[in-house]
């Protein structure tokens, strides 16, 4: 999610979107089969489903738009599980991104050509021949409603330039009504049991392809880290709970995403029924006759991701693909053999405030809070109300702080707690760097330009961050992917000072504070980063 995505009509914001579109469109094209033998053999990589020929820029080779499925999910495969690849002896260009998944307008990915035929991945590696490099796989965010690998922010050229000993991959998955849509309650829906979690199934299929083919790109299939932010971060916490997933990765980097970001079957059915009513459809057969464009139009009219906040297309805890209680699964050790680096930003919800504006925020947050309070005991209600009374500032300040705790900060700490209780490892962070934009502060997604090494993309930051800090943060992420420990020796640290990152433990609850001018384990005064008594218990109610 990016701050230039909101639906305000100011000339400044329209200009920002136009500039993004100008950057995206020159990258568009369609990869073609190569039949004349005229290609650079040094850029060709043989995979199960074909040989793919990339492009070299400086010392980085990129392979864009590689399909990780045997058939794209179109026609009769709409709302069906992804189809595995089959052997192919063909030779293909890998010069252009595949299409963005179909979605409502607003995200940079929606400015790139969209289509249901969107299941592709992209790979960046250095031009040296060293084998068995650690692999980092990026999963984008966007509330499970929007997003795509075509966002310029996710280009990994700069990351490989800085880290030639790592292979970076970005994967596409279906979002919104094509990726997370409940259909099995309809009269002809019995063959669509997978529809509520197709986006996660796409991610799993991509990881399977990576496991089987990444060695040909110099990657180590036995040392894969999955990495995501927001919905992508939540995805990285769901994937360890899916049967058979642990063979595909050993580490997780989760930024502002937790396993509570799900919905119930009842919530999913309500969402589907509203769409069906708006379209005048009664059955899946009716829905399959509706064009993707019409579905997106109706969805935008009903919900519009950047017009109003809400939980429409979160993955479904169906007891079939995802556990009925994802928190309980972590407490029972479902992911104890997976190493975690995860955390959140100090002012998470400020980004959403900045995107939708004060009036829409106040209406949504106060309505949502009133709804939540009806679910609580009198004691819990008093704790929440006391939290809000203690916050000073504009009308929105109390709810922004409270929902930051409920939706991001407390769940991240709870993830560390459950993982640690079960015998797993978690390195936990608290990102406190503030942007130059007073309403965004240290908001949701404000760290993305730092971790992707794109200082020129400053929609969230509004300024240049300290270069040494940025390098250090990226170095920690990479060190974790290599070794399972983000700590840096003095020799590894950009400022020449060792950074010892403590494991989260149940007694001290230590987290690493990522402050622009002082990266350090939390001091005693900072240990209570989450307001435990007054917000931690709310994670039990936020599913969602």
C-alpha positions as CSV (number, residue, x, y, z in Angstrom):
1,X,0.0,0.0,0.0
2,X,1.4,3.4,-1.0
3,X,0.4,6.9,0.2
4,X,-0.2,8.1,-3.4
5,X,-3.0,5.6,-3.7
6,X,-5.9,7.3,-2.0
7,X,-9.0,8.5,-3.9
8,X,-8.6,12.2,-3.1
9,X,-8.8,14.3,-6.3
10,X,-6.0,16.8,-5.6
11,X,-3.8,17.7,-8.5
12,X,-0.7,16.6,-6.5
13,X,-2.0,13.1,-5.9
14,X,-3.2,12.7,-9.5
15,X,0.3,13.8,-10.6
16,X,1.8,11.2,-8.3
17,X,-0.2,8.4,-9.8
18,X,0.6,9.6,-13.3
19,X,4.3,9.5,-12.5
20,X,4.0,5.9,-11.3
21,X,2.1,5.0,-14.5
22,X,4.9,6.6,-16.6
23,X,7.4,4.4,-14.8
24,X,5.4,1.3,-15.2
25,X,4.2,1.3,-18.8
26,X,7.7,1.2,-20.5
27,X,8.2,-2.0,-18.6
28,X,5.2,-3.6,-20.2
29,X,5.4,-6.2,-23.0
30,X,4.7,-9.8,-23.6
31,X,7.4,-12.4,-23.4
32,X,7.6,-14.4,-26.6
33,X,8.8,-17.9,-27.5
34,X,12.2,-17.9,-29.1
35,X,12.2,-20.3,-32.0
36,X,15.2,-19.1,-34.1
37,X,17.9,-20.0,-31.7
38,X,19.0,-16.3,-31.6
39,X,19.5,-15.5,-27.9
40,X,22.3,-15.0,-25.4
41,X,23.0,-18.5,-24.0
42,X,24.7,-17.1,-20.9
43,X,21.3,-15.6,-19.8
44,X,19.3,-18.8,-20.4
45,X,18.2,-21.0,-17.5
46,X,16.6,-24.4,-18.1
47,X,13.6,-25.1,-15.8
48,X,10.9,-27.8,-15.6
49,X,8.5,-25.8,-17.7
50,X,10.8,-24.3,-20.2
51,X,14.1,-22.5,-20.7
52,X,13.9,-18.8,-19.8
53,X,16.2,-16.1,-21.2
54,X,16.7,-13.0,-18.9
55,X,18.2,-9.6,-19.3
56,X,21.4,-8.2,-17.9
57,X,21.8,-4.7,-16.5
58,X,25.2,-3.9,-15.0
59,X,26.0,-7.0,-12.9
60,X,22.4,-8.1,-12.3
61,X,20.4,-10.6,-14.3
62,X,16.6,-10.4,-14.1
63,X,14.1,-13.0,-15.2
64,X,10.6,-11.5,-15.3
65,X,7.3,-13.1,-16.1
66,X,8.1,-16.8,-15.5
67,X,4.9,-18.8,-15.2
68,X,4.7,-21.0,-12.1
69,X,1.6,-22.8,-13.2
70,X,0.8,-25.1,-16.0
71,X,-2.4,-23.3,-17.0
72,X,-3.5,-19.8,-16.0
73,X,-6.7,-19.5,-13.9
74,X,-9.0,-18.4,-16.7
75,X,-12.2,-19.7,-18.2
76,X,-13.2,-22.9,-16.5
77,X,-10.3,-22.5,-14.1
78,X,-11.7,-19.3,-12.6
79,X,-12.0,-19.8,-8.8
80,X,-10.1,-23.0,-9.1
81,X,-6.8,-24.1,-7.4
82,X,-3.6,-23.4,-9.3
83,X,-2.5,-26.1,-11.8
84,X,1.0,-27.4,-11.5
85,X,3.5,-27.0,-14.4
86,X,4.3,-29.8,-16.9
87,X,7.6,-30.4,-18.7
88,X,8.2,-28.0,-21.6
89,X,11.2,-28.0,-23.9
90,X,10.4,-24.5,-25.3
91,X,12.6,-21.4,-25.0
92,X,11.0,-18.2,-23.8
93,X,11.9,-14.6,-23.2
94,X,11.8,-13.5,-19.5
95,X,12.0,-9.8,-20.1
96,X,8.6,-8.4,-19.0
97,X,6.5,-8.7,-15.9
98,X,3.3,-10.8,-16.2
99,X,0.0,-9.1,-15.7
100,X,-1.1,-7.7,-12.3
101,X,-4.0,-9.6,-10.7
102,X,-7.5,-8.1,-11.3
103,X,-8.3,-5.6,-8.6
104,X,-10.1,-2.4,-7.8
105,X,-8.2,0.8,-8.8
106,X,-5.9,2.6,-6.5
107,X,-2.7,0.6,-6.1
108,X,0.3,1.1,-8.5
109,X,-0.1,-2.5,-9.6
110,X,-3.5,-1.6,-11.0
111,X,-1.9,0.9,-13.4
112,X,-0.1,-2.0,-15.1
113,X,-2.2,-4.2,-17.4
114,X,-4.3,-6.6,-15.3
115,X,-5.7,-10.0,-16.1
116,X,-6.9,-13.2,-14.6
117,X,-3.9,-14.8,-16.3
118,X,-1.5,-13.4,-13.7
119,X,0.4,-16.2,-12.0
120,X,4.0,-15.4,-12.8
121,X,7.2,-14.8,-10.7
122,X,10.3,-12.7,-11.2
123,X,13.9,-13.5,-10.2
124,X,17.0,-11.3,-9.8
125,X,20.5,-12.7,-9.3
126,X,24.1,-11.5,-9.8
127,X,26.1,-12.5,-12.8
128,X,28.6,-14.6,-10.8
129,X,28.4,-18.4,-11.0
130,X,28.5,-19.1,-7.3
131,X,26.0,-21.9,-6.5
132,X,23.7,-22.4,-3.5
133,X,23.0,-18.8,-2.6
134,X,20.4,-18.1,0.0
135,X,17.0,-17.2,-1.5
136,X,14.6,-14.5,-0.4
137,X,11.0,-14.6,-1.7
138,X,8.9,-11.5,-1.5
139,X,5.1,-11.6,-1.1
140,X,3.4,-8.2,-1.5
141,X,0.8,-6.6,0.7
142,X,-2.4,-4.7,-0.1
143,X,-5.1,-6.0,2.3
144,X,-5.5,-9.2,0.2
145,X,-7.5,-6.8,-2.1
146,X,-4.9,-5.1,-4.2
147,X,-1.2,-5.3,-5.1
148,X,1.2,-6.9,-7.5
149,X,4.9,-7.4,-8.3
150,X,4.8,-4.7,-10.9
151,X,4.9,-1.9,-8.2
152,X,8.3,-0.2,-8.9
153,X,9.1,-0.4,-5.2
154,X,9.5,-4.2,-5.4
155,X,12.1,-4.2,-8.1
156,X,15.1,-6.1,-6.6
157,X,17.9,-4.8,-8.8
158,X,19.3,-2.5,-6.1
159,X,19.1,-5.4,-3.5
160,X,21.1,-7.7,-5.7
161,X,23.6,-5.0,-6.4
162,X,24.1,-4.6,-2.7
163,X,23.9,-8.3,-1.9
164,X,25.3,-10.3,-4.9
165,X,25.3,-13.4,-2.7
166,X,21.5,-13.5,-2.5
167,X,18.9,-14.6,-5.0
168,X,15.7,-12.5,-4.8
169,X,12.3,-13.6,-6.1
170,X,8.9,-11.8,-6.2
171,X,5.7,-13.8,-6.7
172,X,2.2,-12.9,-7.8
173,X,-1.0,-14.3,-6.3
174,X,-4.7,-13.7,-6.9
175,X,-6.3,-11.0,-4.7
176,X,-9.8,-9.7,-3.9
177,X,-12.8,-11.5,-5.4
178,X,-10.6,-13.9,-7.6
179,X,-8.3,-14.8,-4.7
180,X,-10.4,-15.0,-1.6
181,X,-14.1,-15.6,-2.4
182,X,-16.5,-18.0,-0.7
183,X,-18.6,-19.9,-3.2
184,X,-19.3,-23.4,-1.7
185,X,-22.6,-22.2,-0.1
186,X,-24.2,-21.6,-3.5
187,X,-26.3,-24.3,-5.1
188,X,-23.6,-25.2,-7.6
189,X,-20.7,-24.4,-5.4
190,X,-19.7,-27.8,-4.0
191,X,-16.7,-28.0,-6.4
192,X,-15.4,-24.6,-5.3
193,X,-14.2,-25.4,-1.8
194,X,-10.8,-23.9,-2.5
195,X,-12.1,-20.5,-3.5
196,X,-11.8,-18.7,-0.1
197,X,-8.0,-19.3,0.0
198,X,-6.9,-19.4,-3.6
199,X,-4.4,-16.6,-3.1
200,X,-2.6,-18.7,-0.5
201,X,-2.7,-21.7,-2.8
202,X,-1.0,-19.6,-5.5
203,X,1.7,-18.6,-3.1
204,X,2.3,-22.3,-2.2
205,X,2.4,-23.2,-5.9
206,X,5.0,-20.5,-6.5
207,X,7.1,-21.8,-3.6
208,X,6.9,-25.3,-5.0
209,X,8.2,-24.0,-8.4
210,X,11.0,-22.2,-6.6
211,X,11.9,-25.3,-4.7
212,X,12.2,-27.3,-7.9
213,X,13.9,-24.8,-10.1
214,X,15.8,-22.2,-8.1
215,X,19.1,-24.2,-8.1
216,X,19.4,-23.5,-11.8
217,X,19.5,-19.8,-11.0
218,X,22.2,-20.3,-8.4
219,X,19.9,-20.5,-5.4
220,X,19.8,-22.9,-2.6
221,X,16.4,-24.6,-2.3
222,X,17.3,-25.7,1.2
223,X,17.8,-22.1,2.4
224,X,14.7,-20.1,1.4
225,X,13.3,-17.2,3.4
226,X,9.8,-16.0,2.7
227,X,9.4,-12.3,3.3
228,X,6.3,-10.0,3.2
229,X,4.7,-6.9,4.5
230,X,1.0,-6.2,5.6
231,X,-1.1,-8.9,3.8
232,X,2.2,-10.3,2.5
233,X,3.5,-10.4,6.1
234,X,0.3,-12.1,7.2
235,X,0.7,-14.6,4.3
236,X,4.1,-15.5,5.6
237,X,2.5,-16.4,9.0
238,X,-0.3,-18.4,7.3
239,X,2.0,-20.4,5.0
240,X,3.8,-22.3,7.9
241,X,0.4,-23.5,9.0
242,X,-0.4,-25.2,5.7
243,X,0.3,-28.9,5.4
244,X,3.5,-29.7,3.5
245,X,4.7,-26.1,3.4
246,X,7.9,-26.5,5.6
247,X,9.8,-28.3,2.8
248,X,9.7,-25.1,0.8
249,X,11.2,-22.6,3.3
250,X,13.0,-22.5,6.7
251,X,12.7,-18.8,7.7
252,X,10.1,-16.0,7.8
253,X,10.5,-12.3,7.7
254,X,7.2,-10.7,8.6
255,X,6.6,-6.9,8.5
256,X,3.3,-5.7,10.0
257,X,1.4,-9.0,9.4
258,X,0.1,-11.6,11.8
259,X,-2.0,-14.8,11.8
260,X,-5.0,-13.0,13.2
261,X,-5.7,-11.4,9.8
262,X,-8.4,-13.8,8.8
263,X,-12.2,-14.0,8.5
264,X,-14.8,-16.6,9.4
265,X,-16.9,-18.5,6.8
266,X,-19.9,-16.4,7.9
267,X,-18.1,-13.1,7.2
268,X,-17.0,-14.5,3.8
269,X,-20.5,-15.6,2.9
270,X,-21.9,-12.2,3.7
271,X,-19.4,-10.5,1.4
272,X,-20.1,-12.9,-1.5
273,X,-23.9,-12.5,-1.1
274,X,-23.6,-8.7,-1.4
275,X,-21.6,-9.1,-4.6
276,X,-24.1,-11.6,-6.0
277,X,-27.0,-9.3,-5.2
278,X,-25.4,-6.4,-6.9
279,X,-24.7,-8.4,-10.0
280,X,-28.1,-10.1,-10.0
281,X,-26.4,-13.5,-9.9
282,X,-27.7,-16.7,-8.2
283,X,-25.1,-19.3,-9.0
284,X,-21.4,-19.8,-9.7
285,X,-22.4,-20.4,-13.3
286,X,-23.9,-17.0,-13.4
287,X,-20.8,-15.4,-11.9
288,X,-18.5,-17.1,-14.4
289,X,-20.4,-15.3,-17.2
290,X,-19.5,-11.9,-15.7
291,X,-16.4,-10.3,-17.0
292,X,-13.5,-9.5,-14.8
293,X,-14.0,-5.8,-15.6
294,X,-17.6,-5.9,-14.4
295,X,-16.7,-7.7,-11.2
296,X,-14.0,-5.1,-10.5
297,X,-16.5,-2.3,-11.2
298,X,-19.1,-3.7,-8.8
299,X,-16.5,-4.5,-6.2
300,X,-15.3,-0.9,-6.3
301,X,-18.8,0.4,-6.0
302,X,-19.5,-1.8,-3.0
303,X,-16.3,-1.6,-1.1
304,X,-13.5,0.4,-2.8
305,X,-10.4,-0.4,-0.8
306,X,-9.2,3.2,-0.6
307,X,-12.7,4.6,0.1
308,X,-13.5,2.6,3.2
309,X,-11.6,0.2,5.4
310,X,-12.9,-3.2,6.2
311,X,-12.2,-6.9,6.1
312,X,-13.6,-8.3,2.9
313,X,-11.1,-10.7,1.4
314,X,-8.9,-11.9,4.2
315,X,-8.1,-15.6,4.1
316,X,-10.8,-17.8,5.6
317,X,-10.1,-19.9,8.6
318,X,-12.1,-22.8,7.2
319,X,-10.5,-25.7,9.1
320,X,-9.7,-27.2,5.8
321,X,-6.8,-25.2,4.3
322,X,-6.2,-22.9,7.3
323,X,-6.8,-23.9,11.0
324,X,-10.0,-22.8,12.7
325,X,-7.9,-20.9,15.1
326,X,-4.5,-19.7,13.8
327,X,-3.3,-18.4,17.1
328,X,-4.0,-21.8,18.7
329,X,-2.0,-23.5,15.9
330,X,1.0,-21.3,16.7
331,X,0.6,-22.0,20.5
332,X,0.6,-25.7,19.7
333,X,3.9,-25.5,17.9
334,X,2.7,-25.7,14.2
335,X,5.6,-23.5,13.2
336,X,8.2,-24.1,15.9
337,X,10.8,-25.4,13.4
338,X,10.5,-22.1,11.4
339,X,12.7,-19.2,12.4
340,X,11.0,-15.8,12.6
341,X,12.1,-12.2,12.2
342,X,9.1,-10.1,12.6
343,X,7.8,-6.8,14.0
344,X,5.8,-3.6,13.4
345,X,5.9,0.1,13.1
346,X,5.3,2.6,15.9
347,X,2.4,4.5,14.1
348,X,0.9,1.8,11.9
349,X,-2.6,3.2,11.4
350,X,-1.4,6.7,10.7
351,X,-0.8,5.6,7.1
352,X,-4.5,4.7,6.7
353,X,-5.5,8.0,8.3
354,X,-3.4,9.7,5.7
355,X,-4.8,7.7,2.9
356,X,-8.6,8.1,3.6
357,X,-8.6,11.4,5.5
358,X,-9.8,12.5,8.9
359,X,-13.5,12.4,8.3
360,X,-13.7,9.0,6.8
361,X,-11.3,7.7,9.4
362,X,-13.3,9.1,12.3
363,X,-16.5,7.6,10.9
364,X,-14.9,4.2,10.3
365,X,-12.9,4.0,13.5
366,X,-15.6,5.2,15.9
367,X,-18.2,2.9,14.3
368,X,-15.8,-0.1,14.4
369,X,-14.9,0.7,18.0
370,X,-18.6,0.8,19.0
371,X,-19.1,-2.6,17.3
372,X,-16.1,-4.1,19.1
373,X,-17.2,-2.8,22.5
374,X,-20.4,-4.8,22.2
375,X,-18.3,-8.0,22.1
376,X,-16.4,-7.2,25.3
377,X,-17.0,-7.9,29.0
378,X,-17.6,-4.8,31.2
379,X,-14.0,-5.1,32.5
380,X,-12.6,-5.3,29.0
381,X,-14.7,-2.4,27.9
382,X,-13.4,-0.2,30.7
383,X,-9.8,-1.1,29.8
384,X,-10.4,0.1,26.2
385,X,-12.2,3.2,27.2
386,X,-9.5,4.1,29.7
387,X,-6.9,3.7,26.9
388,X,-8.7,6.1,24.8
389,X,-9.2,8.6,27.6
390,X,-5.5,8.7,28.2
391,X,-4.6,9.8,24.6
392,X,-4.5,13.5,24.0
393,X,-4.6,15.3,20.6
394,X,-7.0,15.6,17.7
395,X,-10.2,13.6,17.6
396,X,-8.6,10.8,15.5
397,X,-5.6,10.4,17.8
398,X,-7.1,8.0,20.3
399,X,-8.6,5.6,17.8
400,X,-5.4,5.7,15.6
401,X,-3.3,4.7,18.6
402,X,-5.8,2.1,19.7
403,X,-6.2,0.4,16.3
404,X,-2.5,0.5,15.8
405,X,-2.3,-1.6,19.0
406,X,-5.2,-3.9,18.1
407,X,-4.5,-4.6,14.5
408,X,-0.7,-4.6,14.3
409,X,1.4,-4.0,17.4
410,X,-0.3,-6.4,19.9
411,X,-0.7,-9.2,17.3
412,X,3.0,-9.0,16.4
413,X,4.0,-9.3,20.1
414,X,1.5,-12.1,20.5
415,X,3.1,-13.9,17.5
416,X,6.4,-13.7,19.3
417,X,4.8,-14.9,22.5
418,X,3.1,-18.0,21.0
419,X,6.1,-18.9,18.8
420,X,8.4,-18.7,21.8
421,X,6.1,-20.6,24.2
422,X,6.0,-23.4,21.6
423,X,9.8,-23.7,21.5
424,X,10.3,-21.7,18.3
425,X,12.6,-18.7,17.7
426,X,11.5,-15.2,17.1
427,X,13.6,-12.0,16.6
428,X,11.2,-9.1,17.1
429,X,11.5,-5.4,16.1
430,X,9.8,-2.1,16.7
431,X,10.4,0.4,13.8
432,X,10.2,4.0,15.1
433,X,11.7,6.1,12.2
434,X,9.4,9.0,11.4
435,X,8.8,10.3,8.0
436,X,8.7,14.0,7.2
437,X,5.0,13.7,6.6
438,X,3.4,14.7,9.9
439,X,0.2,12.6,9.5
440,X,2.1,9.4,8.4
441,X,4.8,9.5,11.1
442,X,6.2,5.9,11.4
443,X,3.2,4.5,9.6
444,X,2.3,1.2,7.9
445,X,4.6,0.5,5.0
446,X,6.8,3.5,5.6
447,X,9.8,1.2,5.9
448,X,9.4,-0.4,2.4
449,X,11.7,2.1,0.5
450,X,14.3,1.3,3.2
451,X,14.3,-2.4,2.9
452,X,14.1,-2.4,-0.9
453,X,16.8,0.2,-1.2
454,X,14.7,2.7,-3.2
455,X,15.4,6.0,-1.5
456,X,14.0,7.8,-4.6
457,X,10.5,6.4,-3.8
458,X,9.7,8.8,-0.9
459,X,5.9,8.9,-1.0
460,X,5.8,7.6,2.6
461,X,9.1,9.1,3.9
462,X,9.0,12.6,2.5
463,X,12.8,12.8,3.0
464,X,16.0,11.0,2.7
465,X,16.7,8.7,5.7
466,X,20.1,8.2,7.2
467,X,22.0,6.1,4.8
468,X,23.9,4.1,7.4
469,X,20.7,3.2,9.2
470,X,19.1,2.0,6.0
471,X,22.1,-0.1,5.1
472,X,22.2,-1.6,8.6
473,X,18.5,-2.5,8.5
474,X,18.9,-4.3,5.1
475,X,22.1,-6.0,6.3
476,X,20.2,-7.4,9.3
477,X,17.4,-8.8,7.1
478,X,20.0,-10.4,4.8
479,X,22.0,-11.8,7.7
480,X,18.9,-13.4,9.1
481,X,18.1,-15.0,5.7
482,X,21.7,-16.4,5.6
483,X,22.1,-17.6,9.1
484,X,18.8,-17.4,11.0
485,X,20.3,-14.6,13.2
486,X,20.0,-10.9,12.3
487,X,22.8,-9.8,14.7
488,X,25.8,-8.1,13.1
489,X,29.5,-8.2,14.1
490,X,31.4,-5.0,14.0
491,X,32.9,-6.1,10.7
492,X,29.5,-6.7,9.2
493,X,27.9,-3.5,10.5
494,X,27.9,-0.4,8.3
495,X,28.9,1.8,11.2
496,X,31.5,-0.5,12.5
497,X,29.6,-1.3,15.7
498,X,28.3,-4.7,16.6
499,X,24.5,-5.1,16.8
500,X,23.5,-7.9,19.1
501,X,19.8,-8.7,18.5
502,X,18.4,-10.7,21.4
503,X,15.9,-13.5,20.8
504,X,12.5,-12.8,22.1
505,X,12.0,-14.5,25.5
506,X,9.0,-14.8,27.7
507,X,10.6,-13.2,30.7
508,X,12.2,-10.1,29.3
509,X,10.1,-9.7,26.1
510,X,13.1,-8.1,24.4
511,X,12.6,-6.4,21.0
512,X,15.1,-4.5,18.8
513,X,14.2,-0.9,18.4
514,X,15.0,0.2,14.9
515,X,15.6,3.9,15.5
516,X,17.2,6.0,12.8
517,X,20.0,7.2,15.1
518,X,20.2,4.3,17.6
519,X,19.4,0.7,16.7
520,X,19.3,-1.0,20.1
521,X,17.6,-3.7,22.2
522,X,14.7,-2.1,24.0
523,X,15.7,-0.3,27.1
524,X,13.8,-0.8,30.4
525,X,11.6,2.2,29.6
526,X,10.7,0.8,26.2
527,X,10.0,-2.8,27.1
528,X,6.2,-2.1,27.4
529,X,5.9,-1.3,23.7
530,X,2.5,-2.9,23.6
531,X,0.0,-1.7,26.2
532,X,-0.5,-5.3,27.3
533,X,-3.3,-4.9,29.8
534,X,-5.5,-2.6,27.7
535,X,-5.0,-4.0,24.2
536,X,-3.3,-7.4,24.1
537,X,-6.5,-9.2,25.0
538,X,-8.2,-7.7,22.0
539,X,-6.2,-9.9,19.6
540,X,-8.7,-12.6,20.7
541,X,-11.5,-10.6,19.1
542,X,-9.7,-9.5,16.0
543,X,-10.0,-12.5,13.8
544,X,-11.1,-9.9,12.6
